[in-house]
Amino acid sequence: MDPSIIPALAAVISAVVGGAAGEAGKSAWTSLTSLVRRRFGRETAAELEPGANSTSTEMAEDLVNRAGADPEFARALAAWMSETSRVVQQQKHDVVNVIGGEARITGPVVQAGDVFGSINLGGRD
């Protein structure tokens, strides 16, 4: 499995563990730990539990390393990540926009979540 997916996998794990995906996220987490338990045993699955002294990135690195040595696990992990990414995106619509710092804002500012279509900030001078 390509190590370049570690940040994306870590983001999905973080969203699921952090509750961003709600009940669907809990189900996704159970699915991941079950997958790991079936392939590598209970001890390895226990290492994934939140609060087991590992970050989302460390969990993702470990999973990707294991997937590199186990093509069947790699396929299952890729499928889990794909499905869970969709669930996280569907559930995660909280938008927080912050403008801060020492600089004074002098021009137009657009703060938005999902934008479908164009945004016009005015005509040309």
Backbone as XML, in Angstrom:
<?xml version="1.0"?>
<chain id="A" units="angstrom">
  <residue number="1" name="MET">
    <atom name="N" x="0.855" y="-1.173" z="0.000"/>
    <atom name="CA" x="0.000" y="0.000" z="0.000"/>
    <atom name="C" x="0.898" y="1.231" z="0.000"/>
  </residue>
  <residue number="2" name="ASP">
    <atom name="N" x="0.521" y="2.217" z="-0.768"/>
    <atom name="CA" x="1.312" y="3.436" z="-0.945"/>
    <atom name="C" x="1.314" y="4.278" z="0.332"/>
  </residue>
  <residue number="3" name="PRO">
    <atom name="N" x="2.491" y="4.547" z="0.893"/>
    <atom name="CA" x="2.567" y="5.347" z="2.115"/>
    <atom name="C" x="2.040" y="6.778" z="1.968"/>
  </residue>
  <residue number="4" name="SER">
    <atom name="N" x="1.874" y="7.239" z="0.747"/>
    <atom name="CA" x="1.375" y="8.605" z="0.559"/>
    <atom name="C" x="-0.072" y="8.773" z="1.037"/>
  </residue>
  <residue number="5" name="ILE">
    <atom name="N" x="-0.768" y="7.664" z="1.290"/>
    <atom name="CA" x="-2.152" y="7.777" z="1.779"/>
    <atom name="C" x="-2.220" y="7.945" z="3.290"/>
  </residue>
  <residue number="6" name="ILE">
    <atom name="N" x="-1.078" y="7.888" z="3.970"/>
    <atom name="CA" x="-1.078" y="7.987" z="5.435"/>
    <atom name="C" x="-1.797" y="9.245" z="5.928"/>
  </residue>
  <residue number="7" name="PRO">
    <atom name="N" x="-1.519" y="10.438" z="5.384"/>
    <atom name="CA" x="-2.243" y="11.618" z="5.894"/>
    <atom name="C" x="-3.763" y="11.524" z="5.702"/>
  </residue>
  <residue number="8" name="ALA">
    <atom name="N" x="-4.200" y="11.013" z="4.560"/>
    <atom name="CA" x="-5.641" y="10.891" z="4.312"/>
    <atom name="C" x="-6.263" y="9.864" z="5.252"/>
  </residue>
  <residue number="9" name="LEU">
    <atom name="N" x="-5.580" y="8.744" z="5.439"/>
    <atom name="CA" x="-6.079" y="7.719" z="6.354"/>
    <atom name="C" x="-6.117" y="8.254" z="7.783"/>
  </residue>
  <residue number="10" name="ALA">
    <atom name="N" x="-5.079" y="8.991" z="8.162"/>
    <atom name="CA" x="-5.038" y="9.587" z="9.504"/>
    <atom name="C" x="-6.200" y="10.560" z="9.698"/>
  </residue>
  <residue number="11" name="ALA">
    <atom name="N" x="-6.524" y="11.326" z="8.671"/>
    <atom name="CA" x="-7.639" y="12.275" z="8.759"/>
    <atom name="C" x="-8.963" y="11.541" z="8.947"/>
  </residue>
  <residue number="12" name="VAL">
    <atom name="N" x="-9.150" y="10.438" z="8.232"/>
    <atom name="CA" x="-10.382" y="9.658" z="8.367"/>
    <atom name="C" x="-10.456" y="9.058" z="9.767"/>
  </residue>
  <residue number="13" name="ILE">
    <atom name="N" x="-9.351" y="8.482" z="10.226"/>
    <atom name="CA" x="-9.328" y="7.899" z="11.567"/>
    <atom name="C" x="-9.625" y="8.972" z="12.613"/>
  </residue>
  <residue number="14" name="SER">
    <atom name="N" x="-9.008" y="10.123" z="12.468"/>
    <atom name="CA" x="-9.219" y="11.221" z="13.413"/>
    <atom name="C" x="-10.677" y="11.664" z="13.444"/>
  </residue>
  <residue number="15" name="ALA">
    <atom name="N" x="-11.296" y="11.770" z="12.276"/>
    <atom name="CA" x="-12.705" y="12.178" z="12.202"/>
    <atom name="C" x="-13.613" y="11.145" z="12.856"/>
  </residue>
  <residue number="16" name="VAL">
    <atom name="N" x="-13.316" y="9.876" z="12.619"/>
    <atom name="CA" x="-14.139" y="8.814" z="13.195"/>
    <atom name="C" x="-13.974" y="8.775" z="14.713"/>
  </residue>
  <residue number="17" name="VAL">
    <atom name="N" x="-12.733" y="8.821" z="15.173"/>
    <atom name="CA" x="-12.469" y="8.769" z="16.612"/>
    <atom name="C" x="-13.004" y="10.020" z="17.306"/>
  </residue>
  <residue number="18" name="GLY">
    <atom name="N" x="-12.902" y="11.156" z="16.625"/>
    <atom name="CA" x="-13.366" y="12.411" z="17.206"/>
    <atom name="C" x="-14.864" y="12.601" z="17.172"/>
  </residue>
  <residue number="19" name="GLY">
    <atom name="N" x="-15.587" y="11.681" z="16.577"/>
    <atom name="CA" x="-17.040" y="11.755" z="16.572"/>
    <atom name="C" x="-17.640" y="12.550" z="15.434"/>
  </residue>
  <residue number="20" name="ALA">
    <atom name="N" x="-16.823" y="12.971" z="14.453"/>
    <atom name="CA" x="-17.328" y="13.792" z="13.352"/>
    <atom name="C" x="-18.338" y="13.050" z="12.489"/>
  </residue>
  <residue number="21" name="ALA">
    <atom name="N" x="-18.303" y="11.738" z="12.504"/>
    <atom name="CA" x="-19.205" y="10.971" z="11.651"/>
    <atom name="C" x="-20.398" y="10.398" z="12.406"/>
  </residue>
  <residue number="22" name="GLY">
    <atom name="N" x="-20.585" y="10.800" z="13.646"/>
    <atom name="CA" x="-21.744" y="10.368" z="14.414"/>
    <atom name="C" x="-21.836" y="8.859" z="14.577"/>
  </residue>
  <residue number="23" name="GLU">
    <atom name="N" x="-23.050" y="8.356" z="14.550"/>
    <atom name="CA" x="-23.287" y="6.919" z="14.702"/>
    <atom name="C" x="-22.646" y="6.111" z="13.585"/>
  </residue>
  <residue number="24" name="ALA">
    <atom name="N" x="-22.653" y="6.664" z="12.381"/>
    <atom name="CA" x="-22.013" y="5.964" z="11.261"/>
    <atom name="C" x="-20.520" y="5.816" z="11.523"/>
  </residue>
  <residue number="25" name="GLY">
    <atom name="N" x="-19.929" y="6.801" z="12.173"/>
    <atom name="CA" x="-18.516" y="6.727" z="12.515"/>
    <atom name="C" x="-18.233" y="5.637" z="13.535"/>
  </residue>
  <residue number="26" name="LYS">
    <atom name="N" x="-19.129" y="5.483" z="14.490"/>
    <atom name="CA" x="-18.966" y="4.411" z="15.479"/>
    <atom name="C" x="-18.995" y="3.058" z="14.792"/>
  </residue>
  <residue number="27" name="SER">
    <atom name="N" x="-19.896" y="2.915" z="13.845"/>
    <atom name="CA" x="-19.983" y="1.677" z="13.086"/>
    <atom name="C" x="-18.723" y="1.461" z="12.245"/>
  </residue>
  <residue number="28" name="ALA">
    <atom name="N" x="-18.214" y="2.535" z="11.655"/>
    <atom name="CA" x="-16.989" y="2.439" z="10.853"/>
    <atom name="C" x="-15.815" y="2.035" z="11.729"/>
  </residue>
  <residue number="29" name="TRP">
    <atom name="N" x="-15.738" y="2.592" z="12.934"/>
    <atom name="CA" x="-14.645" y="2.242" z="13.846"/>
    <atom name="C" x="-14.720" y="0.768" z="14.235"/>
  </residue>
  <residue number="30" name="THR">
    <atom name="N" x="-15.930" y="0.299" z="14.544"/>
    <atom name="CA" x="-16.121" y="-1.109" z="14.877"/>
    <atom name="C" x="-15.705" y="-1.980" z="13.709"/>
  </residue>
  <residue number="31" name="SER">
    <atom name="N" x="-16.038" y="-1.557" z="12.506"/>
    <atom name="CA" x="-15.666" y="-2.301" z="11.308"/>
    <atom name="C" x="-14.151" y="-2.385" z="11.162"/>
  </residue>
  <residue number="32" name="LEU">
    <atom name="N" x="-13.459" y="-1.265" z="11.388"/>
    <atom name="CA" x="-11.997" y="-1.266" z="11.263"/>
    <atom name="C" x="-11.353" y="-2.158" z="12.317"/>
  </residue>
  <residue number="33" name="THR">
    <atom name="N" x="-11.793" y="-2.032" z="13.565"/>
    <atom name="CA" x="-11.179" y="-2.857" z="14.606"/>
    <atom name="C" x="-11.480" y="-4.342" z="14.388"/>
  </residue>
  <residue number="34" name="SER">
    <atom name="N" x="-12.654" y="-4.650" z="13.858"/>
    <atom name="CA" x="-12.976" y="-6.046" z="13.543"/>
    <atom name="C" x="-12.078" y="-6.571" z="12.431"/>
  </residue>
  <residue number="35" name="LEU">
    <atom name="N" x="-11.855" y="-5.745" z="11.431"/>
    <atom name="CA" x="-10.967" y="-6.117" z="10.321"/>
    <atom name="C" x="-9.557" y="-6.411" z="10.847"/>
  </residue>
  <residue number="36" name="VAL">
    <atom name="N" x="-9.053" y="-5.529" z="11.678"/>
    <atom name="CA" x="-7.709" y="-5.712" z="12.236"/>
    <atom name="C" x="-7.670" y="-6.948" z="13.128"/>
  </residue>
  <residue number="37" name="ARG">
    <atom name="N" x="-8.680" y="-7.140" z="13.955"/>
    <atom name="CA" x="-8.719" y="-8.303" z="14.853"/>
    <atom name="C" x="-8.712" y="-9.610" z="14.062"/>
  </residue>
  <residue number="38" name="ARG">
    <atom name="N" x="-9.504" y="-9.663" z="12.976"/>
    <atom name="CA" x="-9.550" y="-10.887" z="12.162"/>
    <atom name="C" x="-8.196" y="-11.195" z="11.526"/>
  </residue>
  <residue number="39" name="ARG">
    <atom name="N" x="-7.489" y="-10.165" z="11.083"/>
    <atom name="CA" x="-6.218" y="-10.383" z="10.379"/>
    <atom name="C" x="-5.031" y="-10.538" z="11.319"/>
  </residue>
  <residue number="40" name="PHE">
    <atom name="N" x="-5.037" y="-9.824" z="12.455"/>
    <atom name="CA" x="-3.830" y="-9.753" z="13.268"/>
    <atom name="C" x="-4.025" y="-10.090" z="14.739"/>
  </residue>
  <residue number="41" name="GLY">
    <atom name="N" x="-5.248" y="-10.313" z="15.168"/>
    <atom name="CA" x="-5.480" y="-10.704" z="16.554"/>
    <atom name="C" x="-5.971" y="-9.568" z="17.440"/>
  </residue>
  <residue number="42" name="ARG">
    <atom name="N" x="-6.448" y="-9.958" z="18.600"/>
    <atom name="CA" x="-7.042" y="-9.013" z="19.549"/>
    <atom name="C" x="-6.043" y="-7.992" z="20.080"/>
  </residue>
  <residue number="43" name="GLU">
    <atom name="N" x="-4.812" y="-8.420" z="20.322"/>
    <atom name="CA" x="-3.816" y="-7.502" z="20.875"/>
    <atom name="C" x="-3.566" y="-6.339" z="19.932"/>
  </residue>
  <residue number="44" name="THR">
    <atom name="N" x="-3.459" y="-6.630" z="18.651"/>
    <atom name="CA" x="-3.230" y="-5.570" z="17.662"/>
    <atom name="C" x="-4.438" y="-4.653" z="17.575"/>
  </residue>
  <residue number="45" name="ALA">
    <atom name="N" x="-5.625" y="-5.210" z="17.590"/>
    <atom name="CA" x="-6.840" y="-4.391" z="17.554"/>
    <atom name="C" x="-6.919" y="-3.500" z="18.790"/>
  </residue>
  <residue number="46" name="ALA">
    <atom name="N" x="-6.490" y="-4.014" z="19.938"/>
    <atom name="CA" x="-6.525" y="-3.224" z="21.167"/>
    <atom name="C" x="-5.587" y="-2.022" z="21.074"/>
  </residue>
  <residue number="47" name="GLU">
    <atom name="N" x="-4.504" y="-2.161" z="20.321"/>
    <atom name="CA" x="-3.565" y="-1.051" z="20.135"/>
    <atom name="C" x="-4.214" y="0.105" z="19.383"/>
  </residue>
  <residue number="48" name="LEU">
    <atom name="N" x="-5.275" y="-0.170" z="18.625"/>
    <atom name="CA" x="-5.957" y="0.869" z="17.862"/>
    <atom name="C" x="-6.949" y="1.664" z="18.694"/>
  </residue>
  <residue number="49" name="GLU">
    <atom name="N" x="-7.325" y="1.140" z="19.839"/>
    <atom name="CA" x="-8.355" y="1.816" z="20.632"/>
    <atom name="C" x="-7.924" y="3.233" z="20.980"/>
  </residue>
  <residue number="50" name="PRO">
    <atom name="N" x="-8.868" y="4.185" z="20.885"/>
    <atom name="CA" x="-8.551" y="5.553" z="21.279"/>
    <atom name="C" x="-8.001" y="5.588" z="22.710"/>
  </residue>
  <residue number="51" name="GLY">
    <atom name="N" x="-6.980" y="6.367" z="22.899"/>
    <atom name="CA" x="-6.355" y="6.453" z="24.208"/>
    <atom name="C" x="-5.293" y="5.388" z="24.430"/>
  </residue>
  <residue number="52" name="ALA">
    <atom name="N" x="-4.972" y="4.621" z="23.402"/>
    <atom name="CA" x="-3.956" y="3.579" z="23.528"/>
    <atom name="C" x="-2.564" y="4.155" z="23.264"/>
  </residue>
  <residue number="53" name="ASN">
    <atom name="N" x="-2.412" y="5.440" z="23.535"/>
    <atom name="CA" x="-1.128" y="6.127" z="23.418"/>
    <atom name="C" x="-0.587" y="6.188" z="21.998"/>
  </residue>
  <residue number="54" name="SER">
    <atom name="N" x="-1.466" y="6.258" z="21.025"/>
    <atom name="CA" x="-1.001" y="6.466" z="19.659"/>
    <atom name="C" x="-1.902" y="7.497" z="18.981"/>
  </residue>
  <residue number="55" name="THR">
    <atom name="N" x="-1.295" y="8.302" z="18.133"/>
    <atom name="CA" x="-2.041" y="9.326" z="17.412"/>
    <atom name="C" x="-2.693" y="8.708" z="16.186"/>
  </residue>
  <residue number="56" name="SER">
    <atom name="N" x="-3.557" y="9.481" z="15.546"/>
    <atom name="CA" x="-4.185" y="9.012" z="14.310"/>
    <atom name="C" x="-3.134" y="8.733" z="13.247"/>
  </residue>
  <residue number="57" name="THR">
    <atom name="N" x="-2.111" y="9.572" z="13.193"/>
    <atom name="CA" x="-1.048" y="9.375" z="12.204"/>
    <atom name="C" x="-0.276" y="8.092" z="12.495"/>
  </residue>
  <residue number="58" name="GLU">
    <atom name="N" x="0.027" y="7.845" z="13.762"/>
    <atom name="CA" x="0.736" y="6.611" z="14.108"/>
    <atom name="C" x="-0.111" y="5.382" z="13.786"/>
  </residue>
  <residue number="59" name="MET">
    <atom name="N" x="-1.416" y="5.473" z="14.044"/>
    <atom name="CA" x="-2.310" y="4.366" z="13.694"/>
    <atom name="C" x="-2.295" y="4.133" z="12.191"/>
  </residue>
  <residue number="60" name="ALA">
    <atom name="N" x="-2.397" y="5.222" z="11.431"/>
    <atom name="CA" x="-2.407" y="5.109" z="9.972"/>
    <atom name="C" x="-1.103" y="4.519" z="9.464"/>
  </residue>
  <residue number="61" name="GLU">
    <atom name="N" x="0.011" y="4.960" z="10.014"/>
    <atom name="CA" x="1.315" y="4.415" z="9.601"/>
    <atom name="C" x="1.383" y="2.916" z="9.864"/>
  </residue>
  <residue number="62" name="ASP">
    <atom name="N" x="0.931" y="2.508" z="11.052"/>
    <atom name="CA" x="0.942" y="1.094" z="11.399"/>
    <atom name="C" x="0.062" y="0.288" z="10.440"/>
  </residue>
  <residue number="63" name="LEU">
    <atom name="N" x="-1.139" y="0.795" z="10.171"/>
    <atom name="CA" x="-2.049" y="0.082" z="9.266"/>
    <atom name="C" x="-1.477" y="-0.018" z="7.857"/>
  </residue>
  <residue number="64" name="VAL">
    <atom name="N" x="-0.887" y="1.067" z="7.365"/>
    <atom name="CA" x="-0.307" y="1.051" z="6.019"/>
    <atom name="C" x="0.889" y="0.102" z="5.964"/>
  </residue>
  <residue number="65" name="ASN">
    <atom name="N" x="1.700" y="0.064" z="7.012"/>
    <atom name="CA" x="2.826" y="-0.882" z="7.052"/>
    <atom name="C" x="2.330" y="-2.325" z="7.025"/>
  </residue>
  <residue number="66" name="ARG">
    <atom name="N" x="1.300" y="-2.607" z="7.799"/>
    <atom name="CA" x="0.728" y="-3.960" z="7.800"/>
    <atom name="C" x="0.127" y="-4.301" z="6.430"/>
  </residue>
  <residue number="67" name="ALA">
    <atom name="N" x="-0.511" y="-3.310" z="5.826"/>
    <atom name="CA" x="-1.109" y="-3.528" z="4.502"/>
    <atom name="C" x="-0.039" y="-3.786" z="3.443"/>
  </residue>
  <residue number="68" name="GLY">
    <atom name="N" x="1.135" y="-3.183" z="3.618"/>
    <atom name="CA" x="2.224" y="-3.407" z="2.674"/>
    <atom name="C" x="2.692" y="-4.853" z="2.647"/>
  </residue>
  <residue number="69" name="ALA">
    <atom name="N" x="2.503" y="-5.546" z="3.750"/>
    <atom name="CA" x="2.927" y="-6.936" z="3.840"/>
    <atom name="C" x="1.775" y="-7.922" z="3.648"/>
  </residue>
  <residue number="70" name="ASP">
    <atom name="N" x="0.572" y="-7.431" z="3.475"/>
    <atom name="CA" x="-0.604" y="-8.304" z="3.400"/>
    <atom name="C" x="-1.583" y="-7.750" z="2.364"/>
  </residue>
  <residue number="71" name="PRO">
    <atom name="N" x="-1.498" y="-8.233" z="1.111"/>
    <atom name="CA" x="-2.350" y="-7.690" z="0.040"/>
    <atom name="C" x="-3.846" y="-7.796" z="0.326"/>
  </residue>
  <residue number="72" name="GLU">
    <atom name="N" x="-4.264" y="-8.854" z="0.995"/>
    <atom name="CA" x="-5.695" y="-8.997" z="1.307"/>
    <atom name="C" x="-6.130" y="-7.916" z="2.292"/>
  </residue>
  <residue number="73" name="PHE">
    <atom name="N" x="-5.300" y="-7.671" z="3.301"/>
    <atom name="CA" x="-5.590" y="-6.607" z="4.259"/>
    <atom name="C" x="-5.554" y="-5.247" z="3.562"/>
  </residue>
  <residue number="74" name="ALA">
    <atom name="N" x="-4.621" y="-5.071" z="2.636"/>
    <atom name="CA" x="-4.518" y="-3.804" z="1.892"/>
    <atom name="C" x="-5.810" y="-3.513" z="1.141"/>
  </residue>
  <residue number="75" name="ARG">
    <atom name="N" x="-6.368" y="-4.523" z="0.489"/>
    <atom name="CA" x="-7.630" y="-4.336" z="-0.246"/>
    <atom name="C" x="-8.764" y="-3.990" z="0.718"/>
  </residue>
  <residue number="76" name="ALA">
    <atom name="N" x="-8.832" y="-4.705" z="1.835"/>
    <atom name="CA" x="-9.894" y="-4.458" z="2.803"/>
    <atom name="C" x="-9.748" y="-3.068" z="3.432"/>
  </residue>
  <residue number="77" name="LEU">
    <atom name="N" x="-8.519" y="-2.661" z="3.735"/>
    <atom name="CA" x="-8.287" y="-1.348" z="4.322"/>
    <atom name="C" x="-8.634" y="-0.243" z="3.326"/>
  </residue>
  <residue number="78" name="ALA">
    <atom name="N" x="-8.275" y="-0.438" z="2.059"/>
    <atom name="CA" x="-8.606" y="0.555" z="1.030"/>
    <atom name="C" x="-10.119" y="0.692" z="0.886"/>
  </residue>
  <residue number="79" name="ALA">
    <atom name="N" x="-10.831" y="-0.421" z="0.925"/>
    <atom name="CA" x="-12.297" y="-0.382" z="0.833"/>
    <atom name="C" x="-12.885" y="0.322" z="2.050"/>
  </residue>
  <residue number="80" name="TRP">
    <atom name="N" x="-12.359" y="0.020" z="3.238"/>
    <atom name="CA" x="-12.837" y="0.680" z="4.457"/>
    <atom name="C" x="-12.613" y="2.181" z="4.372"/>
  </residue>
  <residue number="81" name="MET">
    <atom name="N" x="-11.425" y="2.568" z="3.951"/>
    <atom name="CA" x="-11.102" y="3.992" z="3.877"/>
    <atom name="C" x="-11.998" y="4.716" z="2.878"/>
  </residue>
  <residue number="82" name="SER">
    <atom name="N" x="-12.226" y="4.098" z="1.737"/>
    <atom name="CA" x="-13.067" y="4.708" z="0.713"/>
    <atom name="C" x="-14.493" y="4.925" z="1.232"/>
  </residue>
  <residue number="83" name="GLU">
    <atom name="N" x="-15.056" y="3.899" z="1.815"/>
    <atom name="CA" x="-16.423" y="3.986" z="2.317"/>
    <atom name="C" x="-16.516" y="4.969" z="3.485"/>
  </residue>
  <residue number="84" name="THR">
    <atom name="N" x="-15.577" y="4.893" z="4.399"/>
    <atom name="CA" x="-15.611" y="5.743" z="5.579"/>
    <atom name="C" x="-15.366" y="7.198" z="5.210"/>
  </residue>
  <residue number="85" name="SER">
    <atom name="N" x="-14.529" y="7.456" z="4.234"/>
    <atom name="CA" x="-14.301" y="8.833" z="3.771"/>
    <atom name="C" x="-15.606" y="9.457" z="3.311"/>
  </residue>
  <residue number="86" name="ARG">
    <atom name="N" x="-16.401" y="8.684" z="2.576"/>
    <atom name="CA" x="-17.701" y="9.192" z="2.114"/>
    <atom name="C" x="-18.623" y="9.487" z="3.297"/>
  </residue>
  <residue number="87" name="VAL">
    <atom name="N" x="-18.641" y="8.596" z="4.263"/>
    <atom name="CA" x="-19.496" y="8.792" z="5.442"/>
    <atom name="C" x="-19.069" y="10.046" z="6.191"/>
  </residue>
  <residue number="88" name="VAL">
    <atom name="N" x="-17.769" y="10.211" z="6.383"/>
    <atom name="CA" x="-17.264" y="11.381" z="7.102"/>
    <atom name="C" x="-17.641" y="12.654" z="6.367"/>
  </residue>
  <residue number="89" name="GLN">
    <atom name="N" x="-17.475" y="12.673" z="5.052"/>
    <atom name="CA" x="-17.807" y="13.871" z="4.280"/>
    <atom name="C" x="-19.295" y="14.180" z="4.335"/>
  </residue>
  <residue number="90" name="GLN">
    <atom name="N" x="-20.137" y="13.154" z="4.318"/>
    <atom name="CA" x="-21.580" y="13.379" z="4.376"/>
    <atom name="C" x="-22.004" y="13.920" z="5.734"/>
  </residue>
  <residue number="91" name="GLN">
    <atom name="N" x="-21.353" y="13.474" z="6.794"/>
    <atom name="CA" x="-21.728" y="13.873" z="8.142"/>
    <atom name="C" x="-21.107" y="15.198" z="8.555"/>
  </residue>
  <residue number="92" name="LYS">
    <atom name="N" x="-20.001" y="15.538" z="7.961"/>
    <atom name="CA" x="-19.208" y="16.675" z="8.415"/>
    <atom name="C" x="-19.547" y="17.914" z="7.599"/>
  </residue>
  <residue number="93" name="HIS">
    <atom name="N" x="-20.480" y="18.684" z="8.096"/>
    <atom name="CA" x="-20.847" y="19.915" z="7.411"/>
    <atom name="C" x="-20.751" y="21.127" z="8.331"/>
  </residue>
  <residue number="94" name="ASP">
    <atom name="N" x="-20.052" y="20.961" z="9.431"/>
    <atom name="CA" x="-19.815" y="22.104" z="10.309"/>
    <atom name="C" x="-18.732" y="22.951" z="9.663"/>
  </residue>
  <residue number="95" name="VAL">
    <atom name="N" x="-19.042" y="24.201" z="9.423"/>
    <atom name="CA" x="-18.079" y="25.107" z="8.813"/>
    <atom name="C" x="-17.719" y="26.169" z="9.838"/>
  </residue>
  <residue number="96" name="VAL">
    <atom name="N" x="-16.454" y="26.333" z="10.051"/>
    <atom name="CA" x="-15.976" y="27.365" z="10.953"/>
    <atom name="C" x="-15.022" y="28.232" z="10.163"/>
  </residue>
  <residue number="97" name="ASN">
    <atom name="N" x="-15.370" y="29.498" z="10.011"/>
    <atom name="CA" x="-14.522" y="30.445" z="9.307"/>
    <atom name="C" x="-14.048" y="31.493" z="10.300"/>
  </residue>
  <residue number="98" name="VAL">
    <atom name="N" x="-12.753" y="31.738" z="10.292"/>
    <atom name="CA" x="-12.184" y="32.701" z="11.220"/>
    <atom name="C" x="-11.264" y="33.623" z="10.454"/>
  </residue>
  <residue number="99" name="ILE">
    <atom name="N" x="-11.438" y="34.906" z="10.673"/>
    <atom name="CA" x="-10.513" y="35.896" z="10.128"/>
    <atom name="C" x="-9.868" y="36.554" z="11.325"/>
  </residue>
  <residue number="100" name="GLY">
    <atom name="N" x="-8.567" y="36.495" z="11.379"/>
    <atom name="CA" x="-7.906" y="37.046" z="12.544"/>
    <atom name="C" x="-6.505" y="37.504" z="12.211"/>
  </residue>
  <residue number="101" name="GLY">
    <atom name="N" x="-5.833" y="37.927" z="13.218"/>
    <atom name="CA" x="-4.462" y="38.382" z="13.042"/>
    <atom name="C" x="-4.363" y="39.883" z="13.205"/>
  </residue>
  <residue number="102" name="GLU">
    <atom name="N" x="-3.193" y="40.385" z="12.952"/>
    <atom name="CA" x="-2.927" y="41.807" z="13.147"/>
    <atom name="C" x="-3.381" y="42.659" z="11.954"/>
  </residue>
  <residue number="103" name="ALA">
    <atom name="N" x="-3.458" y="42.065" z="10.785"/>
    <atom name="CA" x="-3.790" y="42.841" z="9.581"/>
    <atom name="C" x="-5.257" y="43.268" z="9.581"/>
  </residue>
  <residue number="104" name="ARG">
    <atom name="N" x="-5.526" y="44.412" z="8.993"/>
    <atom name="CA" x="-6.887" y="44.901" z="8.850"/>
    <atom name="C" x="-7.412" y="44.453" z="7.490"/>
  </residue>
  <residue number="105" name="ILE">
    <atom name="N" x="-8.596" y="43.917" z="7.449"/>
    <atom name="CA" x="-9.203" y="43.472" z="6.198"/>
    <atom name="C" x="-9.771" y="44.691" z="5.491"/>
  </residue>
  <residue number="106" name="THR">
    <atom name="N" x="-9.367" y="44.881" z="4.230"/>
    <atom name="CA" x="-9.837" y="46.057" z="3.500"/>
    <atom name="C" x="-10.642" y="45.703" z="2.263"/>
  </residue>
  <residue number="107" name="GLY">
    <atom name="N" x="-10.701" y="44.441" z="1.914"/>
    <atom name="CA" x="-11.425" y="44.055" z="0.712"/>
    <atom name="C" x="-12.499" y="43.041" z="1.019"/>
  </residue>
  <residue number="108" name="PRO">
    <atom name="N" x="-13.118" y="42.517" z="-0.016"/>
    <atom name="CA" x="-14.185" y="41.537" z="0.173"/>
    <atom name="C" x="-13.657" y="40.238" z="0.789"/>
  </residue>
  <residue number="109" name="VAL">
    <atom name="N" x="-14.487" y="39.625" z="1.578"/>
    <atom name="CA" x="-14.174" y="38.336" z="2.175"/>
    <atom name="C" x="-15.376" y="37.435" z="1.950"/>
  </residue>
  <residue number="110" name="VAL">
    <atom name="N" x="-15.119" y="36.224" z="1.508"/>
    <atom name="CA" x="-16.188" y="35.252" z="1.343"/>
    <atom name="C" x="-15.923" y="34.121" z="2.322"/>
  </residue>
  <residue number="111" name="GLN">
    <atom name="N" x="-16.902" y="33.834" z="3.160"/>
    <atom name="CA" x="-16.818" y="32.704" z="4.060"/>
    <atom name="C" x="-17.965" y="31.780" z="3.701"/>
  </residue>
  <residue number="112" name="ALA">
    <atom name="N" x="-17.625" y="30.546" z="3.359"/>
    <atom name="CA" x="-18.669" y="29.635" z="2.900"/>
    <atom name="C" x="-18.278" y="28.197" z="3.164"/>
  </residue>
  <residue number="113" name="GLY">
    <atom name="N" x="-19.273" y="27.355" z="3.174"/>
    <atom name="CA" x="-19.055" y="25.912" z="3.230"/>
    <atom name="C" x="-18.991" y="25.411" z="1.802"/>
  </residue>
  <residue number="114" name="ASP">
    <atom name="N" x="-19.948" y="24.606" z="1.426"/>
    <atom name="CA" x="-20.013" y="24.106" z="0.052"/>
    <atom name="C" x="-20.613" y="25.179" z="-0.832"/>
  </residue>
  <residue number="115" name="VAL">
    <atom name="N" x="-19.950" y="25.485" z="-1.932"/>
    <atom name="CA" x="-20.447" y="26.469" z="-2.886"/>
    <atom name="C" x="-20.708" y="25.751" z="-4.197"/>
  </residue>
  <residue number="116" name="PHE">
    <atom name="N" x="-21.927" y="25.828" z="-4.663"/>
    <atom name="CA" x="-22.294" y="25.230" z="-5.942"/>
    <atom name="C" x="-22.634" y="26.387" z="-6.874"/>
  </residue>
  <residue number="117" name="GLY">
    <atom name="N" x="-21.767" y="26.635" z="-7.826"/>
    <atom name="CA" x="-21.960" y="27.769" z="-8.718"/>
    <atom name="C" x="-20.890" y="28.809" z="-8.475"/>
  </residue>
  <residue number="118" name="SER">
    <atom name="N" x="-21.038" y="29.939" z="-9.112"/>
    <atom name="CA" x="-20.000" y="30.966" z="-9.036"/>
    <atom name="C" x="-20.282" y="31.959" z="-7.916"/>
  </residue>
  <residue number="119" name="ILE">
    <atom name="N" x="-19.240" y="32.691" z="-7.553"/>
    <atom name="CA" x="-19.354" y="33.776" z="-6.585"/>
    <atom name="C" x="-18.877" y="35.036" z="-7.289"/>
  </residue>
  <residue number="120" name="ASN">
    <atom name="N" x="-19.709" y="36.063" z="-7.296"/>
    <atom name="CA" x="-19.356" y="37.315" z="-7.937"/>
    <atom name="C" x="-19.149" y="38.360" z="-6.862"/>
  </residue>
  <residue number="121" name="LEU">
    <atom name="N" x="-17.954" y="38.954" z="-6.829"/>
    <atom name="CA" x="-17.650" y="39.960" z="-5.823"/>
    <atom name="C" x="-17.830" y="41.377" z="-6.358"/>
  </residue>
  <residue number="122" name="GLY">
    <atom name="N" x="-18.440" y="41.513" z="-7.491"/>
    <atom name="CA" x="-18.668" y="42.836" z="-8.054"/>
    <atom name="C" x="-18.058" y="42.950" z="-9.439"/>
  </residue>
  <residue number="123" name="GLY">
    <atom name="N" x="-18.394" y="44.032" z="-10.091"/>
    <atom name="CA" x="-17.905" y="44.254" z="-11.458"/>
    <atom name="C" x="-16.481" y="44.755" z="-11.486"/>
  </residue>
  <residue number="124" name="ARG">
    <atom name="N" x="-15.937" y="44.816" z="-12.658"/>
    <atom name="CA" x="-14.581" y="45.336" z="-12.850"/>
    <atom name="C" x="-14.611" y="46.838" z="-12.994"/>
  </residue>
  <residue number="125" name="ASP">
    <atom name="N" x="-13.610" y="47.488" z="-12.469"/>
    <atom name="CA" x="-13.523" y="48.951" z="-12.584"/>
    <atom name="C" x="-12.808" y="49.354" z="-13.850"/>
  </residue>
</chain>
